[in-house]
Amino acid sequence: MRLQAVVRFEVGEKNREVAAALRVSERSVERWRRAWRERGEAGVLSHGSPGRSRLSETQIVRLERELERGPLVHGWADQRWTLARVKTLIGRLFHVSYTVEGTWRLLKRHGWSWQQPARRAIERDDDAVEVWKKETWPRVRGPRRSAVPGSFSRTRPDSR
């Protein structure tokens, strides 16, 4: 929105016109225009949330150490760190509550990134998976619902 205001500043629109067009207060437009005059386009860019991290640098270092130890050490059954797991770990270690999104932002801010395995697990048994799909899944999924005349139904592709 601020960059849209800059375009309007450049063509000479008044603060009142810019505020009305962007549905913001004239006061905000005045601040944006002043920042634009003083520092150019960089002056109007957002600097992110002014909120501070709820974890100290010491806690961040400890969290990173614990993450490097892996999920198995902390009681999970596999070696995947999910955001929900990291959120739970933060709560256990520091008695601080984060949302899943807040956990993602915290990790990203400290250099962690989302990773996806490059290949399937060595332990995976493709033959066992196929047997399960053909024999077990049809029993546990239950019978298909029959469509009632005049109603909508969803057709699922056969899993064979």
Salt bridges, closest charged atoms under 4 A:
GLU13 OE2 - ARG8 NH1 3.08
GLU26 OE2 - ARG16 NE 3.49
GLU30 OE1 - ARG27 NH1 3.41
GLU38 OE1 - ARG39 NH1 3.46
GLU66 OE1 - ARG69 NH1 2.81
GLU66 OE1 - HIS74 NE2 3.05
ASP78 OD2 - ARG80 NE 3.17
ASP78 OD1 - ARG85 NH1 2.59
GLU101 OE2 - ARG105 NH2 2.77
ASP126 OD1 - ARG120 NH1 3.44
ASP126 OD1 - ARG124 NE 2.57
GLU130 OE2 - LYS133 NZ 3.67
ASP158 OD2 - ARG160 NH1 3.22
